[in-house]
Amino acid sequence: MSTTKSLYASLASLAAVTAASSHASAYTAYVTNEKDNTVSVIDSEKQEVIKTFKVGQRPRGVIMSKDHNWLIICASDDNIIQVYDAKTYEFVKTLPSGPDPELLILHPDGKRLYVANEDDNLVTVVDIEKGTVISDIPVGVEPEGMGMSPDGKVLVNTSETTNMAHFIDTETHKTFDNVLVDSRPRVAIFNHDGTQLWVSSEIGGTVTVLNPADRKQIAKISFEIPGIAKEAIQPVGIRLTQDGKKAFVALGPANRVAVIDVATFKVEKYILVGQRVWQMYLTPDDKMLYTTNGTSNDVTVVDVENLKAIKSIKVGRYPWGVVIGNN
């Protein structure tokens, strides 16, 4: 590329970032770095890391409390859940879990925490205020994905080795259905009106869309990227826009995010991001998508309206989970 073309490309990229930032609200993204035992804090206006702080060993899943005052983190190698103040980054307390907690989700009441413990085939239910275990729910082998229905009545856990989505009643803590999906399911997520459940299958290379009412399959989505081997296309993270029109799927070593038209379940586009894209999170206004890229040690910022990657932000080693809160 000539010097002139390179300059124009740089200016265009800078303009895109500036324009996107000027139209977006201010948010804070928190990224767990699995190998560094840290969390990187990203300011969405500056599009840069403003703080890095130490946490427990092998941090993976991360969510926020209902009031956005706390960060709640799976410290997987410590076999605990850690709580940090989202503004000061100070440690607040420890919550119990089973061995090797990986992903977690809050009930809409903000009081009950559900934790997938990869090594003991259980979902642990925790009272986050009292710090006590309410129940342990047996599920399949290597539980991971945690999807909560909008009304809080149904929790769905995926088990990577059993290849199932387990439907759990959140009042009785009993499993009422088990649905077979493709190999190594990773993430389960409900759409915003609770009429669809999306489940990614990493080794199967597909996303299955289920009707939660009868647990029947609505669609199965496959991916094909020119020049990328089929086995390198490994769906993991899924995010859906609030309006229900678009879904984003992180495709692991394919280094792409698939954009899906929810009305047709067809792939519209593949967005090139960092290496081994794993988890993702949309800003509350749905204008930006942040992806964690495990082997390039960065986060890609995607402009949702234009479906373009506009920024790469260096973080710690092996970024895994991400959650976004208000500034």
C-alpha positions, 0 to 999 in steps of 0.5 A: 500500500502506498504512503498516501493510501495508508494515510487515507486508510488511517484517517478513515479508520479514525473518523469511523471511531470518532463518529461512532463514539460521538453517537454512543453513550458512555459505558464501561466494559470489564474484561476477564483475562484468564492467564493474567488473573486480572480484569481490564476496564475499558472506557467506551468513550476513550476506547482504551483501557483505563484500569487493570486490577488483580482478581482470583485465579483463572477468571472467566465468566463475569456479570454485574449485579442488578444495580450495576454496583458489583462485578461478579466473577468466576475465579475458576481455579480458586473454586469460588465466586468473587465480588468487586466494587464496579467503581472502585475495583475494591474486593467486596466478598467471596461467594460459594460455588462448586469446583471450576465455576465457568459461567454464571447468571443472575435471576431477574430478582437480582438476589439469586445467582446461578453458577455452572460448575464444570467439574462436578456436573452441578448448577449451584444456586447462591443467595448473593446477599447472604452468601449461602448456597440455596441449592445444587441442581444436577445437570449433564457432564461439564456444564457451562452455558447459562440462559435465563428466561426474561420472566425468570421462570426458566434457567437453561444450562448446557452440558458440553460432554452430554451435548444437551440443553437442560431446562430447569424450573427456577422455583423448584430447582428441578430439571423438566426437560433435556434437549439434545443439540450438536456437539459441545454446546457452549452458550445458551441465550434467550431472545428478549421476549422469551420466544426463542432460545439460541444454543451454540455448539462449538464442535458441531459448528452450529447454532440451534434455535429452540422454542422454549414453550415446547422445546422444539427446534425452530432452526439450525444455523451453519456457517461457511467462510471461504478459505477457512477450514470447517473445523476452525469454525467453532461457535461460542458466544451469542448476543442478540439485539434488543429489537430482535432483528440481529444475532451475533455469533463468535466463531472462535479460531475462525476469527470472525463474528457471524451476523444473522438475520433473525427473521430468516436465520440466514448469515448476512455477513462475517466480521473479521475480528481478533484471534479466537473470538470467544465471548461478546457483549453489546452496549445497552444502546446496541450501538457497539459490540465488544468481543474478547479475542483469546489468542491475540490478547485484545478486544474488538469493538464492532459498530453495530449499525455499519457492521464493521470492526472499528477498533482493537484494544489491547488487554491482558493475556487470554481475555475470556469474559466481558460485561458492560455497565453504565459509567 
